[in-house]
Amino acid sequence: MAEFAPELSPHITHVSTPKPPERKAAHKEKDVLQELHREILAPAVMPAKHTLEAAKVKKLQKKPVPPLWETKAEFLPSTVEFFKNCGVDYRYVNPAPIGQGFTHIVFSYLPEGEHAKVIKVRREASRGYMSTGYQEDRDNAILLKKFFGEYLVPTDTRQDPKGGNYLIIQDAIKGKPVNHLTETQSVRTQLTDMARLNREMMRQTGASFDFLGVPGFFSLLRHHIRHLFSKTSSFDVSNVMVDETTGKLRIIDNDLLRFRNVPFKQRMISELGFMVNRVIMRLYFGVDLKPKK
């Protein structure tokens, strides 16, 4: 089988793929993997160029393989070391990201004998916007657990003691984000309770949970554009999921909007983010996130 060119990612040793039916689609997929993987750690030593044997295999490859095996990857030694230092068995981490947001890249993690999980690695470019780093992300999880209790999915923040990079491990939740068109009485009741808990957290700490999230914000923009042409358009509150097994709401992102003792840029983003969160939650779900004075 063929190999991706080594410059695709500084975090994988090789990626194998069959000859795609359309070259443009294959190149686009390679570019996506490149951008996602380069965010994990600082660039490491790149793998060697294609071998003659690999070139021969490419010529012999004729039949397409099942979609499941169209992309295979392995982490570079530096990334493997990072996971090991954080107590993660890299063999159970899928190198192909399952999602990405403004602040994190998300990988599927299936530790042997445990509940399915996800690993979130913060984008270096997002530092200073929603969080200043490891300590603040760790404190966010502690605050959310204290005030929101079981609404927060089990969250474990781990730091590499050697390199300083860190990751967040959470239980994987099977379900869908809260959506204003699929809201039920149970969802409304739980959102009302979460809004009450958020007001109490704001009274005591001056921080608010970011219900909408960056993906939710862009979902809202798309909703308003589509709504000009369709009456069935909707948007998601991306940081709150409805567990399809229990029907319970679960917080899947520990980003907080902080207004005290944070850098100016972060405070301005928090002010704007909270204003949008409050307006949307009041307009579409009838709950107020801000405590009364």
Helices and strands as residue ranges (DSSP letters): E 2-3, G 6-8, E 12-17, H 23-37, H 52-60, G 67-69, E 72-75, H 77-85, G 90-92, E 99-100, E 104-109, E 117-122, G 124-126, H 134-148, G 149-151, E 155-159, E 166-171, E 175-179, H 185-205, E 207-209, H 213-226, E 236-243, E 249-251, E 256-258, H 264-285
